[in-house]
Amino acid sequence: MTPAWHGGPNGPLEVACEGDRRMRRDFVEAYVEKLLRDVTGNTRIIADADGDYPVRYGSALYFVRLVGDAQTDVQVFAVAVDGLEPSAKLLTDINELNTQIRFARIFHVRGQVLVEADLVGSAVEPSSFYTACDAVASITDRVGPELAARHGGKTAFEDSKDPSYRSPETLIGMYL
């Protein structure tokens, strides 16, 4: 049976094949690339060797990745700090940061502090995609340099910022 396009409750690009409500990976990929063109203003969106789409924002470099084949989801992530071993103080600081943000999470794994947001591939829409990208990018740009200054390690582009650059005033989704 040929897939039928329709706008169902699980997103604008949902494909139905004899009751199968999953969206094909190639449809998610094409839609994510379109959204990335909109976010970046770049008409040429190319994945890196790992299949991730890199995007620069201030001192942050974030990536958009498709995860899974049968159920393709979208992951937006960034390395906030690299080359950093875990310590009780670092993990306490990360936990405190997680109480102040929404739409993303911060964690330590294999010498890196990561900021990450996940989206269900079949439900991706512009507003949720832009929110995830903005949250990961601005949180990384804000907390990466702070964590590196307190605990060591390095950020992706901290040393290349223009002197007139101003970091975001607040964390995305910060509680009032």
C-alpha positions as CSV (number, residue, x, y, z in Angstrom):
1,M,0.0,0.0,0.0
2,T,1.2,3.5,-0.8
3,P,1.6,5.8,2.3
4,A,-1.1,8.4,2.6
5,W,-0.1,11.9,3.8
6,H,-2.4,13.5,6.4
7,G,-2.2,15.9,9.2
8,G,-3.0,13.7,12.2
9,P,-2.7,14.3,15.9
10,N,0.9,13.1,15.9
11,G,2.2,15.9,13.6
12,P,2.0,17.6,10.3
13,L,4.1,14.9,8.4
14,E,2.5,11.8,9.8
15,V,2.4,8.8,7.4
16,A,-0.2,6.1,7.8
17,C,0.3,2.6,6.3
18,E,-2.4,0.1,7.1
19,G,-2.7,1.3,10.7
20,D,1.1,1.9,11.2
21,R,1.2,5.4,12.9
22,R,5.0,5.7,12.8
23,M,6.7,8.3,10.6
24,R,9.4,7.1,8.3
25,R,12.9,8.3,9.1
26,D,13.4,10.0,5.7
27,F,10.3,12.1,6.2
28,V,11.5,13.2,9.7
29,E,15.0,13.9,8.2
30,A,13.6,16.1,5.4
31,Y,11.4,18.0,7.8
32,V,14.2,18.5,10.3
33,E,16.4,19.8,7.5
34,K,13.7,22.3,6.5
35,L,13.4,23.5,10.1
36,L,17.2,23.8,10.4
37,R,17.2,26.0,7.2
38,D,14.5,28.2,8.9
39,V,16.5,28.4,12.2
40,T,19.9,29.1,10.7
41,G,19.0,31.0,7.5
42,N,21.4,28.7,5.7
43,T,20.0,27.0,2.6
44,R,22.6,24.3,2.6
45,I,22.1,21.9,5.6
46,I,24.7,19.1,5.7
47,A,25.1,16.4,8.3
48,D,28.6,15.7,9.7
49,A,30.4,12.3,9.6
50,D,28.2,11.1,12.6
51,G,25.0,12.1,10.8
52,D,24.5,15.1,13.2
53,Y,23.7,18.6,12.0
54,P,26.0,21.1,13.7
55,V,24.9,24.7,14.5
56,R,26.9,27.4,16.2
57,Y,25.4,29.8,18.7
58,G,27.7,32.1,20.7
59,S,30.2,30.0,22.6
60,A,28.1,26.9,22.0
61,L,28.1,24.4,19.2
62,Y,24.9,22.3,19.3
63,F,23.8,19.4,17.2
64,V,20.6,18.0,15.9
65,R,20.5,14.2,15.6
66,L,17.9,11.7,14.4
67,V,17.7,8.7,16.7
68,G,16.2,5.4,15.8
69,D,14.7,4.0,12.6
70,A,11.3,2.4,13.4
71,Q,10.5,5.2,15.8
72,T,12.6,8.1,14.7
73,D,13.1,10.8,17.3
74,V,14.9,14.1,17.3
75,Q,17.7,14.9,19.8
76,V,19.1,18.4,20.2
77,F,22.3,18.4,22.3
78,A,25.5,20.3,23.0
79,V,28.8,19.7,24.8
80,A,28.7,22.6,27.4
81,V,32.2,21.6,28.8
82,D,34.7,19.0,27.6
83,G,37.6,17.5,29.5
84,L,36.0,17.6,32.9
85,E,36.1,14.7,35.4
86,P,33.1,14.4,37.8
87,S,33.2,15.7,41.3
88,A,30.7,16.1,44.1
89,K,30.7,19.8,43.6
90,L,30.3,19.6,39.8
91,L,27.4,17.2,40.2
92,T,25.8,19.4,42.8
93,D,26.1,22.4,40.5
94,I,24.6,20.4,37.6
95,N,21.7,19.3,39.8
96,E,21.1,22.9,40.9
97,L,21.1,24.1,37.3
98,N,18.5,21.4,36.4
99,T,16.2,22.8,39.0
100,Q,16.3,26.2,37.2
101,I,15.7,25.2,33.6
102,R,12.9,23.6,31.6
103,F,12.8,22.0,28.1
104,A,16.3,20.5,28.5
105,R,18.5,18.7,30.9
106,I,22.2,18.9,31.9
107,F,24.3,15.9,32.8
108,H,27.8,14.6,33.0
109,V,29.0,11.6,30.9
110,R,32.5,10.5,29.8
111,G,34.3,13.7,30.7
112,Q,31.7,16.0,29.2
113,V,28.8,18.1,30.5
114,L,26.0,17.8,28.0
115,V,22.8,19.8,27.5
116,E,20.1,17.9,25.8
117,A,16.5,18.0,24.7
118,D,14.5,15.2,23.0
119,L,11.5,15.4,20.7
120,V,9.2,12.7,19.4
121,G,9.9,12.6,15.7
122,S,6.3,12.1,14.6
123,A,5.2,15.1,16.7
124,V,7.9,17.6,15.8
125,E,6.5,21.0,14.9
126,P,8.2,24.3,14.4
127,S,7.5,25.8,17.8
128,S,8.7,22.7,19.8
129,F,11.8,22.4,17.5
130,Y,12.7,26.0,17.9
131,T,12.2,25.9,21.6
132,A,14.5,22.8,21.9
133,C,17.2,24.4,19.8
134,D,17.0,27.7,21.6
135,A,17.0,26.1,25.1
136,V,20.0,23.9,24.4
137,A,21.9,26.7,22.7
138,S,21.3,29.4,25.2
139,I,21.7,27.2,28.2
140,T,25.0,25.8,26.8
141,D,26.2,29.3,26.0
142,R,25.4,30.5,29.5
143,V,26.4,27.6,31.8
144,G,29.3,26.2,29.8
145,P,31.7,29.1,30.5
146,E,30.5,29.3,34.1
147,L,31.0,25.6,34.8
148,A,34.4,25.7,33.0
149,A,35.5,28.6,35.1
150,R,34.5,26.8,38.4
151,H,35.5,23.3,37.5
152,G,38.0,23.3,34.6
153,G,37.6,21.9,31.1
154,K,36.8,24.0,28.0
155,T,33.9,25.1,25.9
156,A,33.6,24.9,22.1
157,F,34.2,28.6,21.2
158,E,34.7,30.6,24.4
159,D,38.0,32.1,23.2
160,S,36.6,33.2,19.9
161,K,33.8,35.5,21.1
162,D,33.8,39.1,19.9
163,P,34.4,41.5,22.9
164,S,30.9,43.0,22.3
165,Y,29.2,39.6,22.7
166,R,26.6,39.6,25.5
167,S,25.5,36.3,27.1
168,P,21.8,35.7,27.6
169,E,20.5,37.3,30.8
170,T,18.5,34.3,32.0
171,L,18.3,30.6,31.4
172,I,15.5,29.4,29.1
173,G,12.5,28.2,31.0
174,M,13.9,29.4,34.3
175,Y,11.3,29.2,37.1
176,L,10.1,32.5,38.5
